[in-house]
Amino acid sequence: MEFFKDQGVIFLDNRDCELTVKGQKLLIGGMSTRYDLEWLEQFSQKDGVKILICHHPDYYPKYIKNTNRNTFALIVAGHAHGGQWRIPGILNGLYAPNQGLFPSYAGGRYFFDGTVFLVSRGLARESTRIPRIFNRPEVV
């Protein structure tokens, strides 16, 4: 962490930053595993196009969906490992951390009221005790 900080990397750990792209304000925020709902509330109410990077997809239904915080154009998440086991065409995930059996957000694209929610299946292979079955690693 110190190496990256020394190189000027900005860590979006319950923080956000603002960029201007072709005259359009773009806000990018990172919701930490140790989430801060006060920060999330303030970030969600800022003006501009907002992207939220949130490692845990299960935080979306808990803290964003059906709330006044649901103001993001794009939310990118991971952590679900693609549901570990998939049966092509039938099952999009058998089990995912923090979501349990038959997870709702294991990997793929989901669309909600103007928000695109992308959940990456991630890269973990040998580092987990449960092997992947029909679930290729990916980076979104």
TALINCOR-V762679 format. One record per backbone hydrogen bond with DSSP energy under -1.0 kcal/mol. NH is the residue of the N-H (numbers start at 1). CO is the residue of the C=O. E is the energy in kcal/mol with one decimal. If there is no record, write none. Layout:
nh: {NH | NH}
co: {CO | CO}
e: {E | E}
This chain:
nh: {5 | 6 | 7 | 8 | 9 | 13 | 14 | 17 | 19 | 21 | 24 | 26 | 27 | 28 | 29 | 30 | 31 | 35 | 40 | 41 | 42 | 43 | 44 | 46 | 49 | 51 | 52 | 53 | 54 | 59 | 60 | 62 | 63 | 64 | 65 | 67 | 70 | 71 | 73 | 74 | 75 | 76 | 77 | 78 | 80 | 83 | 84 | 85 | 86 | 87 | 90 | 91 | 94 | 94 | 95 | 96 | 99 | 100 | 102 | 108 | 110 | 112 | 115 | 116 | 117 | 118 | 119 | 120 | 128 | 133 | 138}
co: {1 | 2 | 3 | 5 | 4 | 11 | 30 | 28 | 26 | 24 | 21 | 19 | 49 | 17 | 51 | 15 | 53 | 33 | 36 | 37 | 38 | 39 | 40 | 43 | 25 | 27 | 74 | 29 | 76 | 56 | 57 | 58 | 59 | 60 | 60 | 64 | 67 | 69 | 50 | 50 | 116 | 52 | 118 | 55 | 78 | 80 | 81 | 83 | 133 | 91 | 87 | 87 | 83 | 85 | 83 | 100 | 96 | 96 | 94 | 119 | 117 | 115 | 112 | 73 | 110 | 75 | 108 | 77 | 125 | 84 | 122}
e: {-2.5 | -2.8 | -1.2 | -1.6 | -2.3 | -1.4 | -2.8 | -2.4 | -3.1 | -2.7 | -2.0 | -3.2 | -3.2 | -2.3 | -2.6 | -2.5 | -2.8 | -1.2 | -2.4 | -2.3 | -2.1 | -3.0 | -2.6 | -1.5 | -2.0 | -2.8 | -2.6 | -3.2 | -3.1 | -1.5 | -1.4 | -1.0 | -3.2 | -2.1 | -2.9 | -1.5 | -1.4 | -2.5 | -2.1 | -1.4 | -2.7 | -2.7 | -2.9 | -1.8 | -1.2 | -2.2 | -1.5 | -3.3 | -2.5 | -1.5 | -2.7 | -2.8 | -1.6 | -1.3 | -1.8 | -1.6 | -1.9 | -2.2 | -2.7 | -2.6 | -2.2 | -2.6 | -3.4 | -2.0 | -3.1 | -2.9 | -2.7 | -2.6 | -1.1 | -2.1 | -2.8}
